Amino acid sequence: MRTPDSPRNSEQTSNQQVYCLSCNTRVDKWIPATVHSRLGDIHYNVIFQGKHLKRHVNQIRSFLGNHQSTGSSNEAE
């Protein structure tokens, strides 16, 4: 039985900010991307750094926050 929070029941909208599985060992496992279009019941076309990637709904997670990071580990003292 699926729960309301399961990835398969969540629908993404065009231009929505998400995290998707990178499938590349040289970059982070989860990368920020933008939903471009829905390709069917369970696949989406997402854009990461200008490249279109096809991802299964289970490889996409909702995005909470912003994509901007300072890259520094030093906080205000």
HTML snippet that shows the backbone in 3Dmol.js (N, CA, C, O; Angstrom):
<script src="https://3Dmol.org/build/3Dmol-min.js"></script>
<div id="view" style="width:600px;height:400px;position:relative"></div>
<script>
const pdb = `
ATOM      1  N   MET A   1       0.837  -1.184   0.000  1.00  0.00           N
ATOM      2  CA  MET A   1       0.000   0.000   0.000  1.00  0.00           C
ATOM      3  C   MET A   1       0.882   1.247   0.000  1.00  0.00           C
ATOM      4  O   MET A   1       1.838   1.345   0.769  1.00  0.00           O
ATOM      5  N   ARG A   2       0.552   2.180  -0.856  1.00  0.00           N
ATOM      6  CA  ARG A   2       1.326   3.422  -0.944  1.00  0.00           C
ATOM      7  C   ARG A   2       0.808   4.438   0.052  1.00  0.00           C
ATOM      8  O   ARG A   2      -0.383   4.499   0.357  1.00  0.00           O
ATOM      9  N   THR A   3       1.734   5.228   0.545  1.00  0.00           N
ATOM     10  CA  THR A   3       1.357   6.316   1.439  1.00  0.00           C
ATOM     11  C   THR A   3       1.276   7.604   0.649  1.00  0.00           C
ATOM     12  O   THR A   3       1.849   7.682  -0.437  1.00  0.00           O
ATOM     13  N   PRO A   4       0.586   8.622   1.149  1.00  0.00           N
ATOM     14  CA  PRO A   4       0.503   9.890   0.415  1.00  0.00           C
ATOM     15  C   PRO A   4       1.856  10.530   0.149  1.00  0.00           C
ATOM     16  O   PRO A   4       1.997  11.295  -0.805  1.00  0.00           O
ATOM     17  N   ASP A   5       2.855  10.230   0.975  1.00  0.00           N
ATOM     18  CA  ASP A   5       4.170  10.838   0.821  1.00  0.00           C
ATOM     19  C   ASP A   5       5.100  10.045  -0.081  1.00  0.00           C
ATOM     20  O   ASP A   5       6.235  10.464  -0.306  1.00  0.00           O
ATOM     21  N   SER A   6       4.649   8.909  -0.604  1.00  0.00           N
ATOM     22  CA  SER A   6       5.539   8.120  -1.445  1.00  0.00           C
ATOM     23  C   SER A   6       5.851   8.873  -2.729  1.00  0.00           C
ATOM     24  O   SER A   6       4.997   9.592  -3.247  1.00  0.00           O
ATOM     25  N   PRO A   7       7.068   8.716  -3.251  1.00  0.00           N
ATOM     26  CA  PRO A   7       7.464   9.469  -4.445  1.00  0.00           C
ATOM     27  C   PRO A   7       6.535   9.251  -5.629  1.00  0.00           C
ATOM     28  O   PRO A   7       6.315  10.174  -6.413  1.00  0.00           O
ATOM     29  N   ARG A   8       5.992   8.062  -5.774  1.00  0.00           N
ATOM     30  CA  ARG A   8       5.156   7.769  -6.918  1.00  0.00           C
ATOM     31  C   ARG A   8       3.855   8.564  -6.898  1.00  0.00           C
ATOM     32  O   ARG A   8       3.283   8.824  -7.956  1.00  0.00           O
ATOM     33  N   ASN A   9       3.376   8.955  -5.719  1.00  0.00           N
ATOM     34  CA  ASN A   9       2.147   9.732  -5.625  1.00  0.00           C
ATOM     35  C   ASN A   9       2.380  11.224  -5.725  1.00  0.00           C
ATOM     36  O   ASN A   9       1.426  11.992  -5.852  1.00  0.00           O
ATOM     37  N   SER A  10       3.634  11.647  -5.669  1.00  0.00           N
ATOM     38  CA  SER A  10       3.905  13.081  -5.754  1.00  0.00           C
ATOM     39  C   SER A  10       4.038  13.486  -7.212  1.00  0.00           C
ATOM     40  O   SER A  10       4.653  12.777  -8.009  1.00  0.00           O
ATOM     41  N   GLU A  11       3.467  14.610  -7.552  1.00  0.00           N
ATOM     42  CA  GLU A  11       3.573  15.106  -8.914  1.00  0.00           C
ATOM     43  C   GLU A  11       4.396  16.382  -8.906  1.00  0.00           C
ATOM     44  O   GLU A  11       4.218  17.250  -8.052  1.00  0.00           O
ATOM     45  N   GLN A  12       5.288  16.478  -9.859  1.00  0.00           N
ATOM     46  CA  GLN A  12       6.133  17.654  -9.999  1.00  0.00           C
ATOM     47  C   GLN A  12       5.523  18.554 -11.070  1.00  0.00           C
ATOM     48  O   GLN A  12       4.857  18.077 -11.988  1.00  0.00           O
ATOM     49  N   THR A  13       5.752  19.836 -10.944  1.00  0.00           N
ATOM     50  CA  THR A  13       5.244  20.775 -11.936  1.00  0.00           C
ATOM     51  C   THR A  13       6.399  21.383 -12.718  1.00  0.00           C
ATOM     52  O   THR A  13       7.541  21.383 -12.258  1.00  0.00           O
ATOM     53  N   SER A  14       6.099  21.891 -13.880  1.00  0.00           N
ATOM     54  CA  SER A  14       7.117  22.507 -14.725  1.00  0.00           C
ATOM     55  C   SER A  14       7.781  23.665 -13.984  1.00  0.00           C
ATOM     56  O   SER A  14       7.111  24.423 -13.283  1.00  0.00           O
ATOM     57  N   ASN A  15       9.074  23.800 -14.136  1.00  0.00           N
ATOM     58  CA  ASN A  15       9.902  24.835 -13.498  1.00  0.00           C
ATOM     59  C   ASN A  15      10.028  24.674 -11.991  1.00  0.00           C
ATOM     60  O   ASN A  15      10.511  25.589 -11.325  1.00  0.00           O
ATOM     61  N   GLN A  16       9.616  23.555 -11.436  1.00  0.00           N
ATOM     62  CA  GLN A  16       9.755  23.307  -9.997  1.00  0.00           C
ATOM     63  C   GLN A  16      11.196  22.914  -9.698  1.00  0.00           C
ATOM     64  O   GLN A  16      11.799  22.132 -10.433  1.00  0.00           O
ATOM     65  N   GLN A  17      11.742  23.458  -8.621  1.00  0.00           N
ATOM     66  CA  GLN A  17      13.089  23.127  -8.177  1.00  0.00           C
ATOM     67  C   GLN A  17      13.037  21.802  -7.422  1.00  0.00           C
ATOM     68  O   GLN A  17      12.209  21.631  -6.527  1.00  0.00           O
ATOM     69  N   VAL A  18      13.911  20.868  -7.773  1.00  0.00           N
ATOM     70  CA  VAL A  18      13.943  19.548  -7.153  1.00  0.00           C
ATOM     71  C   VAL A  18      15.389  19.101  -6.984  1.00  0.00           C
ATOM     72  O   VAL A  18      16.315  19.738  -7.486  1.00  0.00           O
ATOM     73  N   TYR A  19      15.564  18.001  -6.273  1.00  0.00           N
ATOM     74  CA  TYR A  19      16.832  17.287  -6.252  1.00  0.00           C
ATOM     75  C   TYR A  19      16.620  16.020  -7.053  1.00  0.00           C
ATOM     76  O   TYR A  19      15.569  15.388  -6.946  1.00  0.00           O
ATOM     77  N   CYS A  20      17.598  15.643  -7.849  1.00  0.00           N
ATOM     78  CA  CYS A  20      17.496  14.386  -8.579  1.00  0.00           C
ATOM     79  C   CYS A  20      18.793  13.607  -8.430  1.00  0.00           C
ATOM     80  O   CYS A  20      19.852  14.178  -8.170  1.00  0.00           O
ATOM     81  N   LEU A  21      18.695  12.309  -8.596  1.00  0.00           N
ATOM     82  CA  LEU A  21      19.842  11.432  -8.491  1.00  0.00           C
ATOM     83  C   LEU A  21      20.782  11.707  -9.657  1.00  0.00           C
ATOM     84  O   LEU A  21      20.342  11.740 -10.807  1.00  0.00           O
ATOM     85  N   SER A  22      22.068  11.903  -9.382  1.00  0.00           N
ATOM     86  CA  SER A  22      22.996  12.306 -10.430  1.00  0.00           C
ATOM     87  C   SER A  22      23.445  11.149 -11.314  1.00  0.00           C
ATOM     88  O   SER A  22      23.686  11.357 -12.503  1.00  0.00           O
ATOM     89  N   CYS A  23      23.563   9.944 -10.779  1.00  0.00           N
ATOM     90  CA  CYS A  23      24.054   8.775 -11.534  1.00  0.00           C
ATOM     91  C   CYS A  23      25.472   8.980 -12.045  1.00  0.00           C
ATOM     92  O   CYS A  23      25.871   8.360 -13.030  1.00  0.00           O
ATOM     93  N   ASN A  24      26.232   9.841 -11.389  1.00  0.00           N
ATOM     94  CA  ASN A  24      27.611  10.122 -11.767  1.00  0.00           C
ATOM     95  C   ASN A  24      28.448  10.140 -10.494  1.00  0.00           C
ATOM     96  O   ASN A  24      28.171  10.915  -9.579  1.00  0.00           O
ATOM     97  N   THR A  25      29.455   9.300 -10.434  1.00  0.00           N
ATOM     98  CA  THR A  25      30.265   9.203  -9.210  1.00  0.00           C
ATOM     99  C   THR A  25      31.181  10.398  -8.997  1.00  0.00           C
ATOM    100  O   THR A  25      31.738  10.558  -7.911  1.00  0.00           O
ATOM    101  N   ARG A  26      31.351  11.255 -10.028  1.00  0.00           N
ATOM    102  CA  ARG A  26      32.241  12.415  -9.902  1.00  0.00           C
ATOM    103  C   ARG A  26      31.559  13.657  -9.343  1.00  0.00           C
ATOM    104  O   ARG A  26      32.229  14.651  -9.065  1.00  0.00           O
ATOM    105  N   VAL A  27      30.247  13.620  -9.174  1.00  0.00           N
ATOM    106  CA  VAL A  27      29.518  14.752  -8.596  1.00  0.00           C
ATOM    107  C   VAL A  27      28.701  14.246  -7.417  1.00  0.00           C
ATOM    108  O   VAL A  27      28.653  13.045  -7.151  1.00  0.00           O
ATOM    109  N   ASP A  28      28.062  15.167  -6.717  1.00  0.00           N
ATOM    110  CA  ASP A  28      27.237  14.784  -5.577  1.00  0.00           C
ATOM    111  C   ASP A  28      26.171  13.787  -5.997  1.00  0.00           C
ATOM    112  O   ASP A  28      25.753  13.765  -7.155  1.00  0.00           O
ATOM    113  N   LYS A  29      25.728  12.955  -5.046  1.00  0.00           N
ATOM    114  CA  LYS A  29      24.713  11.952  -5.340  1.00  0.00           C
ATOM    115  C   LYS A  29      23.384  12.610  -5.705  1.00  0.00           C
ATOM    116  O   LYS A  29      22.733  12.200  -6.665  1.00  0.00           O
ATOM    117  N   TRP A  30      22.981  13.621  -4.948  1.00  0.00           N
ATOM    118  CA  TRP A  30      21.736  14.349  -5.220  1.00  0.00           C
ATOM    119  C   TRP A  30      22.092  15.746  -5.695  1.00  0.00           C
ATOM    120  O   TRP A  30      22.804  16.477  -5.007  1.00  0.00           O
ATOM    121  N   ILE A  31      21.603  16.115  -6.861  1.00  0.00           N
ATOM    122  CA  ILE A  31      21.938  17.398  -7.472  1.00  0.00           C
ATOM    123  C   ILE A  31      20.689  18.255  -7.635  1.00  0.00           C
ATOM    124  O   ILE A  31      19.611  17.722  -7.899  1.00  0.00           O
ATOM    125  N   PRO A  32      20.813  19.571  -7.484  1.00  0.00           N
ATOM    126  CA  PRO A  32      19.657  20.443  -7.700  1.00  0.00           C
ATOM    127  C   PRO A  32      19.349  20.541  -9.188  1.00  0.00           C
ATOM    128  O   PRO A  32      20.252  20.684 -10.013  1.00  0.00           O
ATOM    129  N   ALA A  33      18.083  20.464  -9.517  1.00  0.00           N
ATOM    130  CA  ALA A  33      17.671  20.527 -10.922  1.00  0.00           C
ATOM    131  C   ALA A  33      16.313  21.215 -11.004  1.00  0.00           C
ATOM    132  O   ALA A  33      15.697  21.525  -9.984  1.00  0.00           O
ATOM    133  N   THR A  34      15.860  21.449 -12.229  1.00  0.00           N
ATOM    134  CA  THR A  34      14.566  22.068 -12.478  1.00  0.00           C
ATOM    135  C   THR A  34      13.756  21.141 -13.372  1.00  0.00           C
ATOM    136  O   THR A  34      14.249  20.663 -14.393  1.00  0.00           O
ATOM    137  N   VAL A  35      12.508  20.888 -12.982  1.00  0.00           N
ATOM    138  CA  VAL A  35      11.640  20.051 -13.806  1.00  0.00           C
ATOM    139  C   VAL A  35      11.315  20.790 -15.095  1.00  0.00           C
ATOM    140  O   VAL A  35      10.882  21.942 -15.067  1.00  0.00           O
ATOM    141  N   HIS A  36      11.526  20.126 -16.218  1.00  0.00           N
ATOM    142  CA  HIS A  36      11.214  20.720 -17.519  1.00  0.00           C
ATOM    143  C   HIS A  36       9.851  20.236 -18.008  1.00  0.00           C
ATOM    144  O   HIS A  36       9.006  21.043 -18.397  1.00  0.00           O
ATOM    145  N   SER A  37       9.635  18.917 -17.989  1.00  0.00           N
ATOM    146  CA  SER A  37       8.372  18.373 -18.458  1.00  0.00           C
ATOM    147  C   SER A  37       8.160  16.969 -17.919  1.00  0.00           C
ATOM    148  O   SER A  37       9.083  16.311 -17.441  1.00  0.00           O
ATOM    149  N   ARG A  38       6.922  16.542 -18.013  1.00  0.00           N
ATOM    150  CA  ARG A  38       6.567  15.182 -17.622  1.00  0.00           C
ATOM    151  C   ARG A  38       6.575  14.320 -18.880  1.00  0.00           C
ATOM    152  O   ARG A  38       6.003  14.705 -19.900  1.00  0.00           O
ATOM    153  N   LEU A  39       7.224  13.151 -18.813  1.00  0.00           N
ATOM    154  CA  LEU A  39       7.357  12.299 -19.988  1.00  0.00           C
ATOM    155  C   LEU A  39       6.361  11.141 -20.001  1.00  0.00           C
ATOM    156  O   LEU A  39       6.251  10.432 -21.001  1.00  0.00           O
ATOM    157  N   GLY A  40       5.660  10.951 -18.938  1.00  0.00           N
ATOM    158  CA  GLY A  40       4.701   9.855 -18.835  1.00  0.00           C
ATOM    159  C   GLY A  40       4.212   9.765 -17.408  1.00  0.00           C
ATOM    160  O   GLY A  40       4.257  10.744 -16.663  1.00  0.00           O
ATOM    161  N   ASP A  41       3.744   8.587 -17.027  1.00  0.00           N
ATOM    162  CA  ASP A  41       3.232   8.414 -15.667  1.00  0.00           C
ATOM    163  C   ASP A  41       4.327   8.498 -14.615  1.00  0.00           C
ATOM    164  O   ASP A  41       4.088   9.000 -13.517  1.00  0.00           O
ATOM    165  N   ILE A  42       5.531   8.014 -14.933  1.00  0.00           N
ATOM    166  CA  ILE A  42       6.566   7.912 -13.907  1.00  0.00           C
ATOM    167  C   ILE A  42       7.914   8.511 -14.293  1.00  0.00           C
ATOM    168  O   ILE A  42       8.885   8.337 -13.558  1.00  0.00           O
ATOM    169  N   HIS A  43       8.004   9.208 -15.420  1.00  0.00           N
ATOM    170  CA  HIS A  43       9.271   9.810 -15.840  1.00  0.00           C
ATOM    171  C   HIS A  43       9.133  11.312 -16.051  1.00  0.00           C
ATOM    172  O   HIS A  43       8.094  11.814 -16.479  1.00  0.00           O
ATOM    173  N   TYR A  44      10.224  12.011 -15.734  1.00  0.00           N
ATOM    174  CA  TYR A  44      10.281  13.462 -15.908  1.00  0.00           C
ATOM    175  C   TYR A  44      11.553  13.837 -16.645  1.00  0.00           C
ATOM    176  O   TYR A  44      12.564  13.142 -16.550  1.00  0.00           O
ATOM    177  N   ASN A  45      11.500  14.923 -17.369  1.00  0.00           N
ATOM    178  CA  ASN A  45      12.665  15.521 -17.993  1.00  0.00           C
ATOM    179  C   ASN A  45      13.080  16.678 -17.083  1.00  0.00           C
ATOM    180  O   ASN A  45      12.305  17.613 -16.881  1.00  0.00           O
ATOM    181  N   VAL A  46      14.304  16.621 -16.530  1.00  0.00           N
ATOM    182  CA  VAL A  46      14.793  17.678 -15.655  1.00  0.00           C
ATOM    183  C   VAL A  46      16.020  18.317 -16.288  1.00  0.00           C
ATOM    184  O   VAL A  46      16.695  17.705 -17.116  1.00  0.00           O
ATOM    185  N   ILE A  47      16.303  19.552 -15.893  1.00  0.00           N
ATOM    186  CA  ILE A  47      17.453  20.277 -16.423  1.00  0.00           C
ATOM    187  C   ILE A  47      18.460  20.501 -15.301  1.00  0.00           C
ATOM    188  O   ILE A  47      18.121  21.026 -14.240  1.00  0.00           O
ATOM    189  N   PHE A  48      19.706  20.095 -15.553  1.00  0.00           N
ATOM    190  CA  PHE A  48      20.808  20.324 -14.624  1.00  0.00           C
ATOM    191  C   PHE A  48      21.966  20.890 -15.419  1.00  0.00           C
ATOM    192  O   PHE A  48      22.476  20.235 -16.329  1.00  0.00           O
ATOM    193  N   GLN A  49      22.387  22.101 -15.085  1.00  0.00           N
ATOM    194  CA  GLN A  49      23.487  22.799 -15.759  1.00  0.00           C
ATOM    195  C   GLN A  49      23.293  22.805 -17.274  1.00  0.00           C
ATOM    196  O   GLN A  49      24.234  22.553 -18.027  1.00  0.00           O
ATOM    197  N   GLY A  50      22.069  23.094 -17.715  1.00  0.00           N
ATOM    198  CA  GLY A  50      21.776  23.198 -19.134  1.00  0.00           C
ATOM    199  C   GLY A  50      21.584  21.877 -19.855  1.00  0.00           C
ATOM    200  O   GLY A  50      21.305  21.868 -21.054  1.00  0.00           O
ATOM    201  N   LYS A  51      21.724  20.770 -19.160  1.00  0.00           N
ATOM    202  CA  LYS A  51      21.563  19.452 -19.768  1.00  0.00           C
ATOM    203  C   LYS A  51      20.226  18.850 -19.365  1.00  0.00           C
ATOM    204  O   LYS A  51      19.818  18.944 -18.207  1.00  0.00           O
ATOM    205  N   HIS A  52      19.547  18.233 -20.320  1.00  0.00           N
ATOM    206  CA  HIS A  52      18.283  17.562 -20.060  1.00  0.00           C
ATOM    207  C   HIS A  52      18.565  16.129 -19.619  1.00  0.00           C
ATOM    208  O   HIS A  52      19.285  15.390 -20.291  1.00  0.00           O
ATOM    209  N   LEU A  53      17.989  15.748 -18.482  1.00  0.00           N
ATOM    210  CA  LEU A  53      18.160  14.412 -17.944  1.00  0.00           C
ATOM    211  C   LEU A  53      16.793  13.766 -17.762  1.00  0.00           C
ATOM    212  O   LEU A  53      15.855  14.417 -17.301  1.00  0.00           O
ATOM    213  N   LYS A  54      16.674  12.502 -18.118  1.00  0.00           N
ATOM    214  CA  LYS A  54      15.429  11.769 -17.901  1.00  0.00           C
ATOM    215  C   LYS A  54      15.549  11.048 -16.563  1.00  0.00           C
ATOM    216  O   LYS A  54      16.492  10.288 -16.344  1.00  0.00           O
ATOM    217  N   ARG A  55      14.590  11.287 -15.671  1.00  0.00           N
ATOM    218  CA  ARG A  55      14.635  10.678 -14.355  1.00  0.00           C
ATOM    219  C   ARG A  55      13.295  10.036 -13.997  1.00  0.00           C
ATOM    220  O   ARG A  55      12.228  10.571 -14.298  1.00  0.00           O
ATOM    221  N   HIS A  56      13.380   8.877 -13.348  1.00  0.00           N
ATOM    222  CA  HIS A  56      12.209   8.188 -12.813  1.00  0.00           C
ATOM    223  C   HIS A  56      11.723   8.960 -11.600  1.00  0.00           C
ATOM    224  O   HIS A  56      12.516   9.615 -10.924  1.00  0.00           O
ATOM    225  N   VAL A  57      10.443   8.891 -11.320  1.00  0.00           N
ATOM    226  CA  VAL A  57       9.885   9.634 -10.187  1.00  0.00           C
ATOM    227  C   VAL A  57      10.575   9.265  -8.867  1.00  0.00           C
ATOM    228  O   VAL A  57      10.668  10.098  -7.965  1.00  0.00           O
ATOM    229  N   ASN A  58      11.055   8.031  -8.751  1.00  0.00           N
ATOM    230  CA  ASN A  58      11.761   7.611  -7.536  1.00  0.00           C
ATOM    231  C   ASN A  58      13.154   8.227  -7.430  1.00  0.00           C
ATOM    232  O   ASN A  58      13.781   8.137  -6.374  1.00  0.00           O
ATOM    233  N   GLN A  59      13.654   8.852  -8.503  1.00  0.00           N
ATOM    234  CA  GLN A  59      14.964   9.497  -8.501  1.00  0.00           C
ATOM    235  C   GLN A  59      14.850  11.005  -8.323  1.00  0.00           C
ATOM    236  O   GLN A  59      15.824  11.732  -8.519  1.00  0.00           O
ATOM    237  N   ILE A  60      13.662  11.474  -7.951  1.00  0.00           N
ATOM    238  CA  ILE A  60      13.415  12.909  -7.772  1.00  0.00           C
ATOM    239  C   ILE A  60      12.877  13.139  -6.376  1.00  0.00           C
ATOM    240  O   ILE A  60      12.016  12.396  -5.904  1.00  0.00           O
ATOM    241  N   ARG A  61      13.386  14.172  -5.713  1.00  0.00           N
ATOM    242  CA  ARG A  61      12.926  14.543  -4.376  1.00  0.00           C
ATOM    243  C   ARG A  61      12.541  16.019  -4.367  1.00  0.00           C
ATOM    244  O   ARG A  61      13.130  16.829  -5.083  1.00  0.00           O
ATOM    245  N   SER A  62      11.559  16.356  -3.560  1.00  0.00           N
ATOM    246  CA  SER A  62      11.141  17.755  -3.430  1.00  0.00           C
ATOM    247  C   SER A  62      12.284  18.587  -2.895  1.00  0.00           C
ATOM    248  O   SER A  62      13.125  18.095  -2.143  1.00  0.00           O
ATOM    249  N   PHE A  63      12.312  19.840  -3.282  1.00  0.00           N
ATOM    250  CA  PHE A  63      13.379  20.743  -2.899  1.00  0.00           C
ATOM    251  C   PHE A  63      12.891  21.685  -1.819  1.00  0.00           C
ATOM    252  O   PHE A  63      11.879  22.363  -1.999  1.00  0.00           O
ATOM    253  N   LEU A  64      13.589  21.737  -0.709  1.00  0.00           N
ATOM    254  CA  LEU A  64      13.258  22.636   0.391  1.00  0.00           C
ATOM    255  C   LEU A  64      14.444  23.553   0.625  1.00  0.00           C
ATOM    256  O   LEU A  64      15.501  23.091   1.054  1.00  0.00           O
ATOM    257  N   GLY A  65      14.296  24.827   0.356  1.00  0.00           N
ATOM    258  CA  GLY A  65      15.394  25.762   0.556  1.00  0.00           C
ATOM    259  C   GLY A  65      15.805  26.410  -0.741  1.00  0.00           C
ATOM    260  O   GLY A  65      15.039  26.439  -1.705  1.00  0.00           O
ATOM    261  N   ASN A  66      17.032  26.937  -0.764  1.00  0.00           N
ATOM    262  CA  ASN A  66      17.516  27.571  -1.983  1.00  0.00           C
ATOM    263  C   ASN A  66      18.764  26.862  -2.479  1.00  0.00           C
ATOM    264  O   ASN A  66      19.426  26.155  -1.719  1.00  0.00           O
ATOM    265  N   HIS A  67      19.089  27.052  -3.764  1.00  0.00           N
ATOM    266  CA  HIS A  67      20.244  26.407  -4.372  1.00  0.00           C
ATOM    267  C   HIS A  67      21.546  27.101  -4.038  1.00  0.00           C
ATOM    268  O   HIS A  67      22.616  26.519  -4.215  1.00  0.00           O
ATOM    269  N   GLN A  68      21.481  28.318  -3.563  1.00  0.00           N
ATOM    270  CA  GLN A  68      22.690  29.096  -3.329  1.00  0.00           C
ATOM    271  C   GLN A  68      23.374  28.633  -2.048  1.00  0.00           C
ATOM    272  O   GLN A  68      22.740  28.541  -0.997  1.00  0.00           O
ATOM    273  N   SER A  69      24.657  28.345  -2.139  1.00  0.00           N
ATOM    274  CA  SER A  69      25.438  28.073  -0.953  1.00  0.00           C
ATOM    275  C   SER A  69      26.723  28.876  -1.035  1.00  0.00           C
ATOM    276  O   SER A  69      27.239  29.127  -2.123  1.00  0.00           O
ATOM    277  N   THR A  70      27.235  29.277   0.116  1.00  0.00           N
ATOM    278  CA  THR A  70      28.419  30.117   0.132  1.00  0.00           C
ATOM    279  C   THR A  70      29.681  29.298  -0.124  1.00  0.00           C
ATOM    280  O   THR A  70      30.692  29.830  -0.581  1.00  0.00           O
ATOM    281  N   GLY A  71      29.616  28.011   0.171  1.00  0.00           N
ATOM    282  CA  GLY A  71      30.779  27.169  -0.046  1.00  0.00           C
ATOM    283  C   GLY A  71      31.803  27.255   1.057  1.00  0.00           C
ATOM    284  O   GLY A  71      32.809  26.546   1.025  1.00  0.00           O
ATOM    285  N   SER A  72      31.567  28.113   2.035  1.00  0.00           N
ATOM    286  CA  SER A  72      32.520  28.231   3.144  1.00  0.00           C
ATOM    287  C   SER A  72      31.977  27.536   4.370  1.00  0.00           C
ATOM    288  O   SER A  72      30.769  27.522   4.608  1.00  0.00           O
ATOM    289  N   SER A  73      32.867  26.963   5.139  1.00  0.00           N
ATOM    290  CA  SER A  73      32.451  26.279   6.359  1.00  0.00           C
ATOM    291  C   SER A  73      32.557  27.199   7.565  1.00  0.00           C
ATOM    292  O   SER A  73      32.176  26.809   8.668  1.00  0.00           O
ATOM    293  N   ASN A  74      33.065  28.408   7.379  1.00  0.00           N
ATOM    294  CA  ASN A  74      33.202  29.341   8.491  1.00  0.00           C
ATOM    295  C   ASN A  74      31.947  30.162   8.644  1.00  0.00           C
ATOM    296  O   ASN A  74      31.549  30.880   7.727  1.00  0.00           O
ATOM    297  N   GLU A  75      31.336  30.061   9.771  1.00  0.00           N
ATOM    298  CA  GLU A  75      30.146  30.866  10.093  1.00  0.00           C
ATOM    299  C   GLU A  75      30.594  32.138  10.799  1.00  0.00           C
ATOM    300  O   GLU A  75      31.737  32.253  11.241  1.00  0.00           O
ATOM    301  N   ALA A  76      29.691  33.071  10.892  1.00  0.00           N
ATOM    302  CA  ALA A  76      30.002  34.334  11.607  1.00  0.00           C
ATOM    303  C   ALA A  76      30.348  34.017  13.040  1.00  0.00           C
ATOM    304  O   ALA A  76      29.626  33.282  13.713  1.00  0.00           O
ATOM    305  N   GLU A  77      31.446  34.564  13.508  1.00  0.00           N
ATOM    306  CA  GLU A  77      31.898  34.273  14.881  1.00  0.00           C
ATOM    307  C   GLU A  77      31.523  35.366  15.823  1.00  0.00           C
ATOM    308  O   GLU A  77      31.823  35.285  17.014  1.00  0.00           O
TER     309      GLU A  77
END
`;
const viewer = $3Dmol.createViewer("view");
viewer.addModel(pdb, "pdb");
viewer.setStyle({}, {cartoon: {color: "spectrum"}});
viewer.zoomTo();
viewer.render();
</script>
